[in-house]
Amino acid sequence: SNVENLDFDSVQRGNPELERRAQEVIDRCWQLGDANPILSIHDVGAGGISNAFPELVNDAGVGAVFQLRDVNNEEPGMSPRELWSNEAQERYVMAIAQADLPRFKEICERERCPYAVVGYATEEPHLTVADSHFDNKPVDMDLSVLLGKPPKMSRDVKSVSKTFSAFDTSNIDLKDATARVLRLPGVADKTFLITIGDRSVTGMVAREQMVGPWQVPVADVAVTLAGFKTYRGEAFAIGEKAPLALINAPASGRMAIGEAITNIAASLIEDISDLKLSANWMAPAGHAGEDAALFATVKAVGMELCPQLGVSIPVGKDSMSMKTVWNDAGENKAVTSPISLVVTAFSATPDARKTLTPQLQTNVAAKLILIDLGAGKNRMGGSSLAQVYGAVGDVAPDIDDANQLKHFFTTIQQLNQDGKLLAYHDRSDGGLFVTLAEMAFAGHCGLSVDVSALNGDIASILYNEELGAVIQVSAAEAEAIAAQFNGLAHVIGDVTTNNQIEIKQNGNVVFSDSRTNLHRMWSETTYQMQKLRDNPASAQQEYDRLLNENDRGMFAELTFNPSENIAAPYISTGVRPKMAILREQGVNGHVEMAASFDRAGFSAYDVHMSDIIAGRISLKDFSGFVACGGFSYGDVLGAGEGWAKSILFNSRARDEFSAFFNRQDSFALGVCNGCQMMSNLRELIPNASHWPHFVRNKSEQFEARLSMVEVLESPSLFFNGMAGSKMPIAVAHGEGFAEFSDVSKVNDVLAKKLVTMRFVDNSATPTEAYPFNPNASPQGITGLTSTDGRFSIMMPHPERVIRNVQNTWQRCDETEDSAWIRMFQNARRYIG
């Protein structure tokens, strides 16, 4: 990979597969418990190892001697300073006891993770860096000199008074404003960014960006589970209001905190004091007025607002060089970013199932309530509406009463705990109008809204970005619930089952448009981005699906009862067959796969390909194996193909797999990368010559989505009794297009009932249309089996959705198991 034209003038180039290997080493170490060989660990960031190593030893109260030339390095021309101070990524420094080095070496070699022993600790707190090439010591100093208490620095800063013109909203045309704001990147649909990132990996994701059966990216909060047998988890949310800093920097900091809190309020949190905040500060140090503004903002947030709320900021970081300068044809130019505070709020949640979403419910009599923490001030400075009209505004939204925000949070939590809230969405970028529109998009419904009770002109009412939220509650309880918010809540409307969003003020209809038209406006920006970046035909298909007003969304229609545990009689015997959870370097889906087979009554064993190649483990000791998904060999050899070649061209591995496949009692499953790997081993697998090759998705993009599939009748042991079922499943792959040698082969495998599943659209029709079929495989084919049913391959990830709480497209009830656990139970029943 060391090719100059790959650098693109970058300072660094990431290596996620190497990061994956390093993480596996760390995981293997801490999982040893008291035998963990790692005494201390530090990531390598700013300053490279010149910062990481001294901090590592200084924190332990010792010194160290380092051999500079023992550091792994592929560029021998680097100077000692470059070796010591470069910020190459995917590196950690750690301290390991001398006696534990052999065990640590074994772990690294198993994971194929490079490492180097570069020094040793000394009792004297002194830092020595020796260079054997030049036979000198480029660094030789006491740690107290390097890391001791620095002298106090005094900065003389002055505030700069800013004057802005008021933003007049009285004569704004709502149709024009809507068309502009919904297309603003800060407001618009972010699907083009979201679906290229794997959001189901780990199998512990309970709330991600996409919401509901129509998969609309409007979630307020992210929630992960703490394990595979609990509903406890962790909630995360972000707040940022950088444009406000142009007008009022302290207000922008307070509003960033407020937005993070109104976002994370969608999850169940026992007390506001449980919230912990991470503050990422960015500022152009030295720019006129910005140092003083930074001081004022830090004081406003850290010394005033957070203590008033009872929340803390234990962690954070800063970037103080938010200014770039250059010379263009003799003219000096500069771009300066204003102060920005990005706040990440996180907290434990006792029950991930209680997470609220913006998806409106249409099957109950309900009302919509606006909770206006701005108390009718409708301050428009820095708003999205101002931006789209080329204005800034003179007065920014702010938190005027921390107690009101605290009361809001506490009340929302209690209503959630009591089951009183049907939907929740905070008011943020784009104001009330965008909040309501996004809720309608997620619920695939219409709205009848009346804002007569709100003060101000219609544009400022709909587009101010004061803190607040819209909640959906039972119609019978709406007034009583609104009364709990200290006069800041207003009942503003109803959900309708038509396709129209209508807004009234004082008896007049001031705005009316179809949800479809508004959704198309909101998604046009992501469509244009996808059209430029990906396959334009795929982008067009995804955009055009919004025209279908009768789209029923995702659904589950099952031909079996998932609550019936067909493996229970076999589990009760106490016999747990051994299952090899097979992985190669870069694979990342093995833990959730192990959890799935464990739940079905197997003893799951972590088996790395290096174990088989080295002869440490033999497949003859296992009833079956599953080849897991991820990014084997970084996908640089073709997803799964490098993995297959490591078997085909290694005599020991080839013999192991060949013997396993030819046993009459063995079985195997390949998922995602594992699917691609096994399809390339079909010369070794009996009765699998009809399997296709898997190549690049037709969208020309990695696809991470929930997709509808239909299980077909086949001899596969994994899908026994599931034929005819239709339900969503997680997909995450870049090369999932099933490429057959000719078209007749497609019809042949379908006719012979060797296809286990295929993608269908929301009308249950087999499809090649994007995004319902994320890779455009012919006739939707995405899973196949051998003729005897013992060996199956599939692109989607059933192991990531075996629990209902993992199925983020639906509201989670008390039922624990989802339909996909049946696959793993079938495997246990097969063994008997």
N, C-alpha and C positions, 0 to 999 in steps of 0.2 A: 504493500500500500504506500510505500515511500516514493511516490512519483510527484514531481514538482507541480505538474498541472492539476493535481487533485487538491492542492492546498488552497487555491482560490484566494491567495493573499491573506489567509486566515492566521490569527494568532495561535489558535489551537484547533485540532481536529479530534472530535470525540471518537471513542471506540466502545460502543455500548456492549458488544459481546465480551470484551475484556473486563468491563465493569461487572457483567453478569458472572463471569468466572471468579472475580475477586469477591463478589458478594457470596457466592457459594462456599468459598473457603471460610469466610467469616461465619457463615451460618453453620458449617460443619463444626467449627471450633466452639461457638457458644453452646451448641446443642450437646456438647460433652459435659456440660454442667461444671462441677468442681474440677474436672480434668481439663477444662478449657486452657489451651496453651497460651492464649493471648493475655498478657498482663495489662497492657495499655495500648490504645489505638488512637490515631489522629489522621484525618483526611488531609490530602495535599491540595491546597488551594493557593491563595495569594502568597507570592514569595517562594512557592515551590518547597522543596525539602529544606531550603535555607531557613524557613520559618517552621515547618512541621517538626523536623528533628529536634531543634533546640527547645521548642515548646513541650515536646513529648518528654524529654529528660528533665527539663526544669520543673515540670509539674510533679515529678517523682522525687524532687530534691536531690538529684544526682547530676553528674556531668557525663560526657561521652567522648569517645574517639571514633571518628568515621574515616573510612577509606573511600575517597571520592571515586576512584576507578572501579570499585566494586558495584557501583550503581548501574543497573541495566541501562544500556545506551546503544542505539543503533546508528549514531552519527559520531564517529571517532574524531571528527574535526572540531567538536565543541570545546570551547575554552573552559577552564575550571569555573569561572564565574557563571557561564551558561549552564554547566552541569549542576551547579549548586542552587541556582536561582530560577531555572525555567519552571513554568507552571503547567507542565504536561499533565493531562487529566488521567482519571481511572487509576490513581495511585493512593496507597495508604502507607503510613509508617506505623510500626508497632514494636512493642517490646515483648520478647519471648524468653523465658528461662532457658538457659543452656541445655538443661536436661530434656526439655520438650522440643528441641529443634528437630530431631529425627521424626517425631510424630507430625509436626507441622509440615515438614518436607513431604511426607507421604500424602498429606491432605492436598497440598498444592499440586503435586504430580498427578494425583487422581483427577483433579479438576482441570488439569493442563493450564494452570495459572502461574505465570512467571513470578519469581520472587528473587531477592538477593539479600544475603546477610552482609551488612555494610559497616557494622561497628559493634561496640560494646560499651556498657555503662561503667562509669568510674565513680568512686565515692566523692572525689573532689569535684565541686560544681564548676568544672572548666570544660570548654568546648574546643576540641581539636579536630580539624579536617585535614587529613594527609592526602597528598597527591603523589602516587608512586611514579607517574609519568615524568613529572618535573622534579621529583625527589625533594619536595618542599611541603610546607604547611600553609596553604592559602588562608586558613582561618585558625587562629590560636589565641583564645581570649577567655576571660572569665564570663560565665553566663550572666553575672550581675551587671556587667557592662552592656551586654546585648539586650537583656530582658529586665533589667532593673527599673526602678521607678523613674520615669522620664521627668524632666523638669516641666514645671507648669508653663503652659503656653498662653499668652495673652493676645487676644485679637480685639482690635478696635473697629467695631462695625457700626454702621449707621443705617437706619431705616430709610427707605425711599417712598415718598408719598406718590400714590398712583391715582389718577383720575380717569374714570371711564364714563361713557355716556349711558344713560338709562336705555334699557331695551323695551321699546313700546310694543305691546302685544295686542293692543285694542283693535287694530284693523287687519289682523292676520287672517287669511283665508284658511279654514280648517282643512279643506281638501288638499290644498297645496302643502300646508304644514305637515300633514300626515304622510304624503308621498315623499317628502324630503326626509323626515325624521326616521321613518321605517327603513330607509335605505342607508342611513348613516352607519358606518362600520361599527361604531361603539354600541349601537342599538340593535342592528340587524342580526339575522340568523347566522350562527357561527358553525353550521354543519361542516363546512369545508375544512375547518380546523379540527373538529371533534372526531369525525369518523376515521381519521388517519392515525389515531392514537388508541392503543389497546386499552379498553376500559373494563374488561371482564377478567383480565389476568389476576391470578391469586384465588379466584372463586370466593373472595370475601368482600365484594362490592355490593352494597345494599342500596345505594343511591348514587347515580351518575348523572351526567348532564341531560341525557335524553329522558323524556317523561312520557308515560302513557302509551296506549295502543298505537298512536300515530307518531310516536318517537319525535317529539318536538324538544329542541335543546333549550329548556327554560328553567332547569332546576336551580333553586337558591343555594343548596348546600350539598356537599358530598358526604357520604357516610360509608365507612368500612366496618366490617365485623371483626371482633376480637378473636374469633376462632370459628371452627366448623360445627360446633355443638352449642353455640350460645347466640343470643340475640343482642348481647351487649356489643358496643362498638365505639367508634370515634367519629366525630363530626368535624367537618372543615368548611370554612367559608372565607370569602375574600371581600375586602372593601377598599375602594380607591376613588378619590375625587380630585384628581390632579388639576383639571381646568379651573376649579374654584380658587386655586392658589394664585392665579393671575390677579384676582380681586382681593382675596382675604386668605392668606396662608394659614393662620390658625384655624379658620373655619374649615378649610379643606382637610386639615388633620382630624378635627373633630368629626366631620362628616364621613371620613374614611372609617373611623372607629364605628360610627353609627351604622354605616352600611354593612360592615362585617357582622354587627350584632343583629340587624334586622334580617340578614341572610341566614345566619346560623340559627335564628329563632325557629326556623322550619323544622329543626330536629328537636327531639325531646331531651331537655337538659334539666337536671334537678334544681340547680340554682345558678344565678348569673355569676356568682363567685367562682364557679367551676370553669368559667371561660379563661383561657390563656391566649394572649395575643403575641404574634410575631410582627415586628415593625421593620419594614424595609424602607429606609430613608434614601432619597435621591435628591441631590441639590448641586447647583453649579457654584462651588465654593469660590469666593473671591469676586463674583459678579456683583455689581452694585445693588445693594439692598437685600440680596439673597441670604447672606450670612445672618443678618438680623432677623429676617423672616423665618429662617430655620430655627434660630434660638426661640423665637416667639411661639412657633408651632410645637416644638418639643416641650416647652413649658406648658402650653395649653393642653397637650395630650397627656404627658407623663406626670405633671405636677398637679393638674386640676381635674380634667375630665375622668381619667381612669380611676383615681382615688374616689371620686364622687360616685362612680358606678360600682366600685368594689371589684374591679378586674385588674389583672396585672399584665405587664409586658416583660416576661422573663428572657426573651430572646429577640434577636433582630440582626440587621446588618445595614451597611450604608455604602452608597456610591456617591462620592463627593466631586466627581469630575464630569458633571452632566452638561458639558459644553464642548463643542468641536469647532476648530478653526482651520481654515485652509486658504490658499491663494489661488484665485482663478484669473488667469491672464493678467497678472499684476495687481489684481484687486483683492484685498483681504476680506474674507467673508467669515461669518460665524453663525452658528445656531446654538441657542441656549435653551435648555429645558427648565421650566419653573420647578419649584419644590414639589416633590411627589412623595406621598406616603402610601405605600401599599401594605395593608393590614391583613394578616391571615389569622383568623380566629379558630381555635380548636378546643374541643371538649370531649369528655367521655359522654356517651349516651346510654341509658339503661336498656333501651329497646329500640333497635333500628327500624322495627316495623311501624313505629309511630311517627316516622318522618313524613312531613306534609309536603305536598307538591302543588304546583299551580293548576293541575288538571281539574277543571270544573266537572261536577257530577250532574248528570241530566236526569237521573232516575228518582229524584226526590224534590219536594217543594222546598225551595231554598231562596235565600236573599244574599246579596253582595253588600259588604260593609267596608267602607274606606276608613282607615284609622290614620288621621292626618296629624302627625307629630309636629308639623310646621304651624299648626293652629291657625290656618287660613292666611298666613303671610304671603304665600305664593311668590317667594323671591326667585327671580329668573336668571340671576347672574350665573354664568358658566354652564347653562343648561344646553341640552342637545338642540332644543329649538333655537336658542340664540346662535349656536354654532352654524346651523344649516342656513341661517340668514346672514352669516358673516359678521355677527355681533358677539360681544362678550357680556355686556350687562354691567351694572354698577353695584348691585347688592347680591351677595351670595347666600344660599341657604346655610343654616347653622343649627347647632343644638343649643337652644336657649335654656332648656331645663333638663339637666341630667336625670332628675327624679322621674320625669315623665317617660323618658326612654327606659329607665329601669322598671317602672310600673308596666309599660307596654310589654316588655320581655316577660316579666313574671306572669302577667295576665294571659298572654299567648300560651305560655307553658302550661298553665293550669287548665285552660280550655282544651288544649291538646290532650293532656292527661285524662280529662273527663270525656273525651271523644266527641267534643262539640264542634270541631272544625272539619269541614269537608274539603276545603282547598285553602291554600295560602300562597301569596306572592308579594314580595316586598316592592315598594315603589322606589325606583331608581332612575337609571338613564332612560329618558323618554317620558318620564312622568306617569301620571295616572292612565293616560290613553294607552301607552305601551303595556303597562301592567295588565290592564283589562284585555287588550288584544291578545297578548301572549297566553293568558288564561283561556281565552276562547279558542285559540289555535290548539292548545293542549287538550281541551275538552271536546273539540270538533263540534262546537255549538255556536249559537247566536247569543246576543246580549240586548237587553232593554235597560238602558241606564238613564237615570234622572239626576242631574247635578244641581238642581234648584236650591238645595240646602247649603251649597258651598259658595263662599264669597269670591268676588272678582270677575274679570271678564273670562269668557269661555276658553280662550287660548291659555291663559295663565292657570286656570283651574285644571285643564287637562295635561299641560306640559311642564308645570313646575316640578322640580325634583327634590322637594323637601322630603325628609325621612317619613316613612309610613308603610302601610301594607293594605292589601285588599284580602279579605277573608270571605269564604262562603260558609254560611251556617244555615241551619234549619229555619224556615220561614217563621215557624211558631215561636222560636226563641230569639229572633233577630233583635228586637228592641231591647230585651233584657241583656243580651250580650253586648250590644252597642253601649249600653249605660255603664258598663264596667271600665270604660276608657276615659273617665274624667272629662267628658264633654268633647273629646276629640274624634269620636267615631260617628259616622253618618251612614244610614242605610241608603244605598244609591242605586239598587237595581235588581234585576232578575236574570236568570239564565233561561234562554229559549232554545227550542229544538230546531229552529230554522237556521238559515245561513246568513242572517243579517245582524249587523252590529249597529244599533241605533242609540243616539244620545239626545236627550231632551234637556232644555233649560227653560223654566218658567212657562211650560206648556207648549213650547215650540221645539220642533225637531231641528237641532243645530248641526247634526252630522248623521249620515247614514251611508253605509257601504256594505258590500258582501264580505263575509269572513274570507272567502276564497280570494277575492281581489286583494284584500289587505295582507293575507298570508303570502301571496305572490310578491307583493311589494317588499315585505319583510325578508323574503328569501331570495330576492333578485341579486343582492350583493354576493351571497354565497354561490349562487348559480354562475355569476360572471367570473368569479375566482376559479371555480371548478372547471369552467369551460376553457379557461386559459391554461390551467395546470394539468388537468386530467383529459381523458377522452371526451371530446365535446359532445359526442352522441350520448354518452352515459349521463353527462351533466344535464342535457336536455330532457332525457327520460325522467330523471329525478325531479326536475323542476315541473314538468308537465303532470306528474302524478297529483300535484296539488289541485288540478282542475277537477278531479273526481270528487264531487260533493257527497257521493254515496259510499265512499271508502269506509268500510266498517272497522278498519284498524286491525291490529293483531288480535288473535283470539286463540283459545285452546278448545279443541273438540277431540275427546279421547274415546278410544274403544275399550278402555280398561279402567280400573279403579286404582289410582296411584296410592291411595291410603292403605291398600292391601299389600302387606309385605310378603311377597311370595318366597323370599329367602329365609323367613323366620324359622321354619322347621329345621333348616340346615344349620342356621346360626345357633339354634338351641342345643345342638349336639356338642358344641364347644370346639368343633373341628374348624380350623381356619386355614384354608389352602393358601399356599405361598404364591404371591403375585409379584412379578418383577416390574417395577415402575422404571422403565428404561428411558435414559436420557443421554444426550450428547452435549458437547459444549455449546452454550447459547440457549439451550432449551429452558423455558421458564414456567411451564405449566405442570410440572411434576407433583407439586405439593397438593394442589386441589385434586389431581388424579388419584393420588394415594389416599386422600380423604374419602373419595367416592368409593373406591374398592374396599376400604376399611369399613365404611358404613354398611356395605353389602355383605360383610362377613369374611373378608379375606385378610390375610396378614400381608401388608404391603411392604416391599423391600426396595430401597433406593439402589438402583443398579446403574452405574455409569458405564458408558462404552469402554472406558479405559480399564474397568474391572474385567470385562470379558476379554479384551485384547491382551491384557497382562496375565490372564488365567487365574485371577483371584476369585472369580465367580463363574459358575457354569449354569447355563439355562436348563440343564437336565434336572436341576433341583427345584424347578418351578412348574406349577400347573399351567400358568399362562404368563404372557407379558403384554404390556401396553407401551407403545412408543408415543411419547408425549409431544405436545406442541411447543412452539417457541421460535427461536431464530437460530437453528443449528448452523454452525459455521458462519454465523452472521448473514445467512442467506446469500453469501457472495458466490457460492458455487451453484446456485439454484436451490430454492428452498427444499431441504430434505435430501437433495441429490448427493451432497458431500457426505452426509451421514451414511447413505446407502453404499457409497464407494469405499468408505472406511471398513465396511463389512465385506464387500465383494472382492476387494484387493488385499485382504488380510487373511491368510490361510486359517489361522486359529479361529477368527471371528466367523469366517464363512462356514467352516465346519460346524461350529456351535449352532449357528442359525439353521443350517441345512438339517442337522440332526433334530433340532427342535421342531421344525416344520413337518418333518416326516414321521414324527411320533403320532400315534393314533389318538392319544388322549390330550394333546396340547391344543391351545387356542391363543389367539392374539388379536389385539385391536390397535390400529394406528390412527391417531388424531392429528389433524393439521400438518405440522412438519412430519410427524410420525406417519401420517397417511401418505405423504409424498415419498418418505423413505421406503415404506413397505411396497408402494407401487413400483419402485425401482428395484425391488428384490423379487419381483414376480417370477423370475427364472428359478428361484429357490423354493417358491411357495406352491405346493400342489394345488391344482384347480384354480389358479389365479391368472392365467395367461390373458384373460379378457380385460384386465384392469388397465385403465388409461394412464397416460403421463399427465402430470399437473404442471401447468405453466402460468405465465403472468395473467392476472385478472384483466379482462377487457377494459375495465375502467382505468387501467394503467396506474393504479394506486393501491396501497395497502388498505384493506377494508376491515373496520372494526364496528360491528353492528349486531343488533338482534334481528334475526331473519326468520320468517315462517317456513317450516318444512312439513312435508307429508311423509309418514313412514309407509313404505310399500311392503307388500307380501314378499317374503324372501326366505331362504333357508338359514339366514344368519341367526346364530344362537343368541346374539345380543338383542334382537328385535322380536323375539318370540312373543306372540300375543299382542303386539303393538300396531299391527298393520291397520291402516285407515286413520290413524291418529294424526291430528294436525296441531302444531303448537310452535311457539317461538323457540329459538335456540341461539346461543352466542356464536358469532363468527369473528375471526381475527386472522386474516391471511392476506398475503400479497400475490401468491401464486396458487390459485385454487381452480383455475379453468381446466376442466377435464378434457384433455386432448386425445381423441381416439384416432386410430390409424385411418379410418374412413367413416362416412356417415352411417353406413349400414351397421357398423359395430354398435352404434348408439341404440338403434332399434332392436338389435340382437340381444343386448344385455337386458333391455326392458322386457322383451318378449320372454326371455328365459328366467325372469324374476330374480336377477342377480343385482338389481339396484335396490338398496335398502332405504334410501330417502332422497327426496328431491325438493328443491325450493319451489314454493308456491307464493302467489300474491295474496292480498288480503281478501280476495274472493275465492280462495282455495284452488285457483287454476295454476297448473304447472307453468313456469315462466322462465324466460331468458332475459326479461326486462329488468333493468337497473332501477332502483336499488334492491328490489325484492330478491333478485338473484344477484348477489354482490360480485360474482366473478363471471357471469354470463355463460356458465357451462351449458352444453346442449341439453335441452329438455329439462333443465333444472337439476341434473344429476349431481349429487354431492356426497353420496355414500354407496359403497359396493361391497359385495361379499364373495368369498370363494364358493364354488358350487356345493361343497359339503357344509358350508355355514360356519366353519371353525375360525376363519380368518376374515376380519372385516376392516375396512378403511373408511374414513369419513373426514371431511374438511371442518365441519362445525365442532364446537366444544361442549359436549353434554356435561362434562365434569364441572363446568363453571356455573351450572344452573340446576343442580340436583335438589336445592332447597327453594321453597317458594320465596323466601326473603332475598334470594339472589336474582329472582326474576323481576327486574326493575320496571318492566313494562306494565305491571299490574299492581293493584293495591293488595298488600299482603295481609292475609287473614291468619287465623290460628293454626291452619294446616301446615305441618312442617315439610313433608316431602313433596317435591314437584314430580311431574310425570317422568323426568329424565332419570330418576334413580332406578327406574324399572330396567334399564339397560344393564346396570351393574348387578341388580338382583337376578336377572336372567342368567348372567354368567355364573353366579353362585349356585343357582338351581341346576345348571348344566353339569356341574361337577358332582352334585349330589351329596 
